[in-house]
Amino acid sequence: MVERKRSEQALIQVIQEAFINGVSTRKVERLAKALGIEDMSASQVSEITRGLDEQVEEFRSRALEVLKAERQQESHTVRIYAGTACEGCLLRENCTTASQRTLNVDSREPLCEQMREKLRTDRGREIYMKRQGIVEAGHGDDQHNKGWQQHLLRGKAKAALEFMLVRIGSNLSKIATHKPMELLALT
């Protein structure tokens, strides 16, 4: 009986470690099935890792005594804090190799957290999966292959026009790549 509890605890620790390292609950579910645990669902993985959220939040929100710098950007502020208790910390080697740990706190973090909460719902996951297939491929191509990083024009109408021009350029590029003879016939 003691051995089973140890193996269950070991499994829980593996699941928590995978979660901490960014492995999705679906992938952990598949990993458990590969290990011969057939009845492990993504919701059970979420339940096992739920307690970690409070621990991580407690760790992230612990007092960092010194405000080192503050950067004002176009739409937000980034505050850079420096840890003062790094010397005796047991987690220092996992945290930093520098003399002290720094932490960047973005003023948009509450908005990011709201979006994370939306994406954790079934409906949010469904919408996001559609977005990956529809938007991400073309947008990634624009950013990484064509160098378009952000809108240069401001305002909804101008930004929409700029985006439409980028898409037209991408579509013309596809036509030139895949149907060059038909394109030459038009001239």
Contacts in CASP RR format, 6 or more apart in sequence:
PFRMAT RR
TARGET T0000
AUTHOR 0000-0000-0000
METHOD contacts of the structure
MODEL  1
MVERKRSEQALIQVIQEAFINGVSTRKVERLAKALGIEDMSASQVSEITR
GLDEQVEEFRSRALEVLKAERQQESHTVRIYAGTACEGCLLRENCTTASQ
RTLNVDSREPLCEQMREKLRTDRGREIYMKRQGIVEAGHGDDQHNKGWQQ
HLLRGKAKAALEFMLVRIGSNLSKIATHKPMELLALT
11 32 0 8 1.000
11 37 0 8 1.000
12 48 0 8 1.000
15 28 0 8 1.000
15 32 0 8 1.000
15 45 0 8 1.000
15 48 0 8 1.000
15 49 0 8 1.000
16 48 0 8 1.000
16 49 0 8 1.000
16 52 0 8 1.000
18 27 0 8 1.000
18 28 0 8 1.000
18 31 0 8 1.000
19 25 0 8 1.000
19 28 0 8 1.000
19 45 0 8 1.000
19 48 0 8 1.000
19 49 0 8 1.000
19 52 0 8 1.000
20 52 0 8 1.000
20 56 0 8 1.000
23 31 0 8 1.000
25 42 0 8 1.000
25 43 0 8 1.000
25 45 0 8 1.000
25 46 0 8 1.000
25 49 0 8 1.000
26 42 0 8 1.000
28 40 0 8 1.000
28 42 0 8 1.000
28 45 0 8 1.000
29 40 0 8 1.000
29 41 0 8 1.000
29 42 0 8 1.000
29 45 0 8 1.000
32 40 0 8 1.000
32 45 0 8 1.000
33 40 0 8 1.000
60 103 0 8 1.000
64 81 0 8 1.000
64 82 0 8 1.000
64 83 0 8 1.000
64 84 0 8 1.000
64 101 0 8 1.000
64 103 0 8 1.000
65 82 0 8 1.000
65 83 0 8 1.000
65 84 0 8 1.000
65 85 0 8 1.000
66 81 0 8 1.000
66 82 0 8 1.000
66 83 0 8 1.000
66 84 0 8 1.000
67 79 0 8 1.000
67 80 0 8 1.000
67 81 0 8 1.000
68 80 0 8 1.000
68 81 0 8 1.000
68 82 0 8 1.000
68 102 0 8 1.000
69 79 0 8 1.000
69 80 0 8 1.000
70 77 0 8 1.000
70 78 0 8 1.000
70 79 0 8 1.000
70 80 0 8 1.000
71 77 0 8 1.000
71 78 0 8 1.000
71 80 0 8 1.000
75 108 0 8 1.000
76 106 0 8 1.000
76 107 0 8 1.000
76 108 0 8 1.000
77 106 0 8 1.000
77 107 0 8 1.000
78 104 0 8 1.000
78 105 0 8 1.000
78 106 0 8 1.000
78 107 0 8 1.000
79 104 0 8 1.000
79 105 0 8 1.000
79 107 0 8 1.000
80 102 0 8 1.000
80 103 0 8 1.000
80 104 0 8 1.000
80 105 0 8 1.000
81 102 0 8 1.000
81 103 0 8 1.000
81 105 0 8 1.000
82 100 0 8 1.000
82 101 0 8 1.000
82 102 0 8 1.000
82 103 0 8 1.000
83 100 0 8 1.000
83 101 0 8 1.000
83 102 0 8 1.000
83 103 0 8 1.000
84 100 0 8 1.000
86 92 0 8 1.000
86 95 0 8 1.000
86 96 0 8 1.000
86 99 0 8 1.000
86 100 0 8 1.000
86 101 0 8 1.000
89 95 0 8 1.000
92 101 0 8 1.000
95 101 0 8 1.000
96 102 0 8 1.000
106 112 0 8 1.000
118 124 0 8 1.000
119 125 0 8 1.000
119 128 0 8 1.000
138 170 0 8 1.000
141 170 0 8 1.000
142 148 0 8 1.000
142 166 0 8 1.000
142 170 0 8 1.000
143 149 0 8 1.000
146 166 0 8 1.000
146 170 0 8 1.000
148 166 0 8 1.000
151 158 0 8 1.000
151 159 0 8 1.000
151 162 0 8 1.000
151 163 0 8 1.000
152 162 0 8 1.000
153 159 0 8 1.000
153 161 0 8 1.000
153 162 0 8 1.000
175 182 0 8 1.000
175 183 0 8 1.000
176 183 0 8 1.000
END
